[in-house]
Amino acid sequence: MAEAADGGTIEVWGDGKAIRSYTYVDDMVDGIYRLTASSLVGRANIGSAEYVSVAQLVQTVADAAGKAIQIRYVEGPVGVQSRNFSNERVYSLGWRPRFSVKDGIARTYSWVRARVEARGATRRPFPSASQASTLSAG
């Protein structure tokens, strides 16, 4: 998104309908800290109960970037359509995510944009899916 022009088009694998849960890194670190300091034994999921589609995620990033973006859905790996994990074990420690997807993306996007701008034109952009398939076909 940071490399896309306002009004430009980006390619997204799949149809945008896959559902995921994203958790901001500060929330993950807090959850990991709480788990390591606890007496819980065994597996525990640390995640947000806020589920978004890939299409919603792309729009959230575009909003954070202040860009109007067109999406071209292309074939590519998308994984399972949806995943659902229980956070009850980490919730028992008093942990809850503090940042929504929108807030986490807003905080992360400014960091990404700064690095892309610092990099400037010293690196070629990633090839599109059609270019990549042409390159790998040969």
C-alpha positions in Angstrom: 0.0 0.0 0.0 2.8 2.4 0.8 4.2 1.9 -2.7 0.8 2.2 -4.4 -0.3 5.4 -6.0 -3.5 7.1 -4.7 -6.2 5.8 -7.1 -3.9 2.9 -8.1 -4.6 -0.8 -8.1 -3.2 -3.5 -5.9 -3.4 -7.2 -6.3 -4.8 -9.4 -3.5 -4.7 -13.2 -3.6 -8.0 -14.9 -3.5 -11.5 -13.2 -3.4 -11.0 -11.1 -0.3 -13.6 -13.2 1.7 -11.2 -15.1 3.9 -11.6 -14.2 7.5 -8.8 -13.6 9.9 -8.1 -12.2 13.4 -5.2 -9.7 13.7 -3.5 -8.7 16.9 -1.3 -5.7 17.4 2.3 -6.5 18.4 2.2 -4.6 21.7 -0.9 -6.7 22.7 0.9 -9.9 21.7 4.0 -9.0 23.8 1.7 -8.2 26.8 0.0 -11.6 26.3 3.2 -13.5 26.0 4.6 -11.8 29.1 1.5 -12.7 31.1 1.6 -16.3 30.0 5.3 -16.6 30.9 4.7 -15.1 34.3 1.7 -17.3 35.0 1.3 -20.9 36.2 -0.7 -21.9 33.1 0.6 -25.1 31.5 0.0 -26.1 27.9 -1.2 -24.2 24.9 -2.9 -20.9 24.9 -4.0 -18.7 22.1 -3.3 -15.0 22.2 -5.5 -13.2 19.8 -8.2 -10.7 19.2 -11.9 -11.6 19.0 -12.2 -9.0 16.2 -12.5 -10.9 12.9 -12.2 -9.1 9.5 -12.2 -10.2 5.9 -9.1 -9.7 3.8 -11.1 -7.2 1.8 -11.9 -5.3 5.1 -8.2 -5.4 6.0 -7.2 -3.9 2.7 -9.7 -1.1 3.1 -8.5 -0.5 6.6 -4.9 -0.1 5.4 -6.0 2.1 2.5 -7.9 4.3 5.0 -4.7 4.5 7.2 -2.8 5.5 4.1 -5.3 8.1 3.0 -5.5 6.5 -0.4 -8.4 5.4 -2.7 -7.2 2.0 -3.9 -8.7 -0.4 -6.5 -8.4 -4.1 -5.7 -7.7 -6.7 -8.3 -8.3 -10.2 -6.9 -5.9 -12.7 -8.4 -5.3 -16.4 -7.9 -2.9 -17.3 -5.2 -2.7 -19.1 -1.9 -5.3 -18.0 0.6 -5.3 -20.8 3.3 -8.5 -21.8 5.0 -11.5 -19.6 4.7 -11.8 -18.9 8.4 -10.1 -19.8 11.7 -11.6 -19.6 15.1 -9.6 -20.0 18.3 -10.5 -19.7 21.9 -8.7 -17.0 23.9 -10.3 -18.1 27.3 -7.0 -19.3 28.8 -5.2 -16.0 28.3 -8.3 -14.1 29.2 -8.2 -15.9 32.6 -5.0 -14.0 33.2 -6.7 -10.7 32.7 -5.3 -10.1 29.2 -7.4 -8.4 26.6 -6.2 -6.8 23.4 -6.1 -3.0 23.8 -5.9 -2.1 20.1 -8.5 -2.7 17.5 -7.4 -3.7 14.0 -8.0 -0.1 12.8 -5.8 1.3 15.6 -3.1 -1.3 15.1 -3.0 -0.7 11.4 -2.8 3.1 11.9 0.2 2.7 14.2 1.9 0.2 12.0 1.3 2.0 8.7 3.1 5.1 9.6 6.2 3.0 10.5 6.0 1.1 7.1 5.5 4.3 5.1 8.5 5.9 6.7 10.7 2.9 5.7 9.4 2.8 2.2 10.0 6.5 1.8 13.5 6.2 3.2 14.2 3.3 0.8 13.1 5.6 -2.1 13.6 4.3 -5.6 16.6 2.1 -4.7 14.6 -1.1 -4.9 12.3 -2.4 -7.6 8.7 -3.1 -6.5 7.5 -6.6 -6.3 6.3 -8.1 -9.6 2.6 -8.4 -10.1 1.1 -11.9 -9.9 0.9 -12.1 -13.7 4.6 -11.0 -14.0 5.6 -13.5 -11.3 3.9 -16.4 -13.1 5.6 -15.4 -16.4 9.0 -15.3 -14.6 8.4 -18.7 -12.9 7.1 -20.3 -16.1 10.4 -20.0 -17.9 
